[in-house]
């Protein structure tokens, strides 16, 4: 069973995956991708080998070019589609308007879970939707603040986010990396896969830090006098990184949500 979802709905995707696993289904979700794999080809291959295409439907999923492309691949291959409605809203793709949803808008109730399993059994081969794209979207993020940000004049983009198709969650330019008694000014960028720090050009030290969210063990908050609040990232490899940043709570909450 292939599960398609928007990154912001990863918790719902995990919940649905666990329900299906508990019922004895074999499930594949893109967090099983491994370093070195050609991920676009792998996603296409996993959809081709699947018996059901389960999509976690939210307004963000309907607006996602990647989820739209995955749905297109599934329907062109005739895969039975099982939509799971988590949040209502947005403009549905034509093909989804013809298929009954498993309604999870009220949570994982007994009725919702029952409708999911009934849908898995009753789903029939889908019909291609000519309104859906054939080719996958470009890997470059189409987010304006990725292509152009007010801090770009003093902080050069030192990490390539295009090849991996990462989703930028937070971008904080008035941030500092704490190195003992020294603080290096720069920008914190949090994606759905990594926490990145890039020093601005005014610094003597051209520091940059890359932390995979898969390596994050926990995140602790702290304060230093009258300075903006900070947070410490503890990694599974035993290293600690301290950052001072406005909007700390949003960054910490996003790290906790997206780390495995």
N, C-alpha and C positions, 0 to 999 in steps of 0.2 A: 504494500500500500504506500503510495507516494503522497506526502503531505505538503501542500503549498500554503505559504503564509507570508504576511508582511513582517519585517523584523520587529516592528513595534508590538506585534502580537505573539511574541515568542512564548510567553507564559501560557497562553491559550493553546498554542500548538503543542507544547509539552504535555499539557493536560489531556488533550485529545489523543496524542501518541500513546500515552500511558494507558488510557482506556482501551485502545485497540490492542496494545501489547498484552494487557491483562486478559483480553478475550481470546488470545491465541493468534492474532494476526501478526504477520511480519510487516514491519514498518520501516520506511526510509525517509529521513528528513535531512535537509542540507547541512545540519551541524555535524553530520557524519563524514563530511568531506575532509580529506587529509592533505597535508602539504605536498605539493608536487603534482597533484591531480589537475587535469584540465577541466575546470569546474563546469563550464558551459556544456561540454561534451558529456560529462558525467551526469549532469541533471537530465539531459535529453535521454541518455541511456537508461537511467533509473525510471523515467516516465515510461519508456518503451517496454521495460520489463515488468511494470506494475500491472496488477489486476484491477485496481481502483485508483482514482485520482481524487483525493480528499482535499478540498480547499477551505481554509479558515477565512470566512467572509466577513470583512469589516470595510468601512469606507476607505481606509488606507490601503487595504488589499486591492480593492477595485480601482484605485488610483495608481497602483504600483505597476510600472512597465514590466518588471520582472515577473510578477505574479500573472499579469496578463499574457505574457509570452508563454509561461508554463501552461496556462490554461489552453492557449492556442495549440501548443504541441500535443497536449492530451486529447483534445477534440479532433485534431487532424489524424491522430492515431486511432480514433474510435474508442478511447478509454472511457469506461463508465465513470461519471463525475458525481461525487457526493459532496454537496455544499453544506458546510456547517456554519450557520449564522451566529456570530458572536456579538456583533454590534450592527444595528441597522443604520442605514443611511448610505449616501453615495449613489452613483448611477450604475446600475447593474449592466453587465455585458449581456447581450441578447440571449446567448446560450443559457445563462443562469436564470433568466426569467421563465424558462420552460421546465426547470427542474425543481422538485420539491426540496426545501431545506430541512436539515435537522436543526431545530431551534434551540440554541444555547444562550439566548439573550438573557435568560433568567438564571444562568449558571448550570452546573452539572446535576440537574434534577433527574429523578428516575425516569420521567417522561422524555427528557432530552437524550439521555443515554440510550433509552429504548429506541427512540426514533433514529439515532445514529446507526445502531446495529441493524435495524430493519432496513435502513437505506443501503447499508453495505450489501445486504442480501438481495434487495430488489433492484439495484441500479442496473441500467441497460446501457449498451454501447451508445456513445454520444455522436452527434452529427457536427461536422466542422462548421465553425462560425466564420463566414467570409469577412466579418468586420474586425477580426483579431489579427495581429501582425504575424507574419511568417518568420521574419528574422528577429533574433534577440536584440534588445536595445544596446546602444553603445555602452561600453564599460565606464566611460567617463561620467562622473556624477553630474546630473543636471540640476544642481542646487546652486543658486546664485552666490551664496556665501562661500562656496567652495572655489568657484572660478574667480571671484573678486571679493576681497574682504578689506576693510579699512586698515588692518594691521599689515597688509602685504608690503607696504612701503618700507617697513623696518624689519619684517620677519619674512624671509624667503620660505617657500614651500619646500621642505627638505625630504618629505616622504611621498612616495607615489601611491595614491589611493585609487587610481583608475583601473589598474589591472585586476584588482581583487573585487571591484564593485562594492566597496565598503560604504556603509551608510553613516554619515556624520550625525552624531547625536548632540554634541556640545562643542562649542568653539569659544574659548576664553582667552582673549589676547592680553589682558592685564593680569598675568599670572607670574609666579616665581618658582623656580626649583631651588630647594634648600639643600646646600652642600656644607654641612657643618655650620660654621658661623658666617658663611657666604651665601648670598641669595642671587640667583641669576634670573633676570627678567626675560620673559618670553611669552609664548602662546601654548596653552593646553588644548589639544584637539582629542575628543573622545569619539571613536567610531564604534560600530557594533562588534569590532574585533580587537581593537587596540587602543591604548592610551598613549598619546604622543606628546612630546614637549620639544619645542623649537625655540632657541634663544634668539632675541632680536639683535640687530647688527650693532647696537650701541654697547654690547657687552664685550669685555675683554676675553671672557671664556665663551667659545662657540659651542655651548653644550646642546646636546639633543638626546632624548630618551625615548625608547620604544618598549612598551610593556604589552605583551599579549594578554587579553582578558582571560584566556585559558590558564595563564600562569598566576592569576590573582587569587590569593588565599583569603584576604579580607582587607577592608578599608576602614581606618580609624580617623575620626575628626579631631582637630586640636585648634587652639588659639595661641597667638604670640602677642601679648600686650595689646596695643592699639592697631596692629596690622590686620589686614583682612584675614578671615578664618582660613584654616588649612586642612589638609588631609594627608594621611600616610598610607601608602599602598604597600602591603606585605605580600610578597610573592612566594609561590611554592618552592622556588629555587633558593629561598633564604635571603633574598635581598629586600631592602626597604627603600622607598622613595618618598620624599616629603615635598609637598607642593603647597603654596599659598595662592589662593584664587578667590575672586568674587564669584558668587553663584556656586559656592562649594557644595551646598546641599543637593542641588540639581545634578552636579557631576557625580557625587557619591551615590545618589539614588540610581542613576543610569548605569554606573559600574556594577552595582549589586544586581541590577535587573538583567544585564546582558552577559555577565560572566557565567560560565558553565557551573 
